[in-house]
């Protein structure tokens, strides 16, 4: 009796230890992901071009500025926006290299919108993020009083994303972490370009949260989560601000064998099923008196295989609705328990499950 009681206590101890480990895995992953999200907006520093006033003989309501663009002028669509109406700008000239000079009427905004994503111009940063687009803006503000000239405010709106977009097992989808930021090196305390509203739409995406955001302060990014369709490669996100738009592709992580496996069953669920199956194989060993190496390996392998297959069948079969209604941790505990039960009775349990799915009675 003492030997049997000791074996029972050891078995119970193993079950509690494995169950605790299973429950700790998703909690730790969620904590790490939340920490990365909080740090996302502060890890990006965007150098912004500065518009410098040029003294000319222009009228009192015309501001002439000079600045240097990151790329050649041919790589930009140059728009002039006034009263919510945009038109191609004609008052822009290139002086040397990427140096540009432009004249603006008070109340108008000049926008240099990148024509398309340029991997060469925007390499992947050490943090693993890539700049998707960057639009430089300069706005002429009406004079404060008679005899004064318009002042100018400038800044750059930029969007970043991880490259490639990782597969998130907990969400069962590709989840893109975007950061939108308005950077400015202007010395003006109140930038007239702020607040700047940015609306986001997508192609082949499941969700965008949030779909609109307000950039209220310079050099402070805001985060956006985009869940992508896992079976589509042509994923695009479009940013709308003022009268301009930027459509950029999102590079998804390639479908490796581990990633495709997670599409069928997530890592925590797979871990719970495997551990449950092994425990089930150990329970079968406790029923007999022989502990030969071949018998141990046979029961462990059978318990692991039967437990995994049984959990996969139940996830896709008659318990799919019930499991989907549970939260993450009860799902893992249920998968562990089902795999352990299946592994403890061996192939007979799997035969009954297959017969049930086929509509047959017990064999």
Buried (B, 14 or more C-beta within 10 A) or exposed (E): EEEEEEEEEEBEEBBEEBBEEBBEBBEEBEEEBEEEEEEBBEBBEBEBBBBEEEEEEBEEBBBBBBBBBBBEBEBBBBBBBBEEEBEEBEBBEEEEEBEBBBBBBBBBBBBBBBEEBBEEEBEBBEEEBBBBBBBBBBBBBEBEEEEEBBBBBBBBBBBBBBBBBBBBBBBBBBBBBBBBBBBBBBEBEEBBBBEBEBBBBBBBBBEBEEEEBEBEEBBEBBBBBBBBBBEEEEBEBEBBBBBBBBBBBBBBEEEEEEBEEBBEBBBBBBBBBBBBBBBBBBBBBBEEEEEEEEEBEBBBEBBBBBBBBBBBBBBEEEBEEEBEEEEBEEBBBBBBBBBBBBBBBBEEBBEBBBEBEEEEEEE
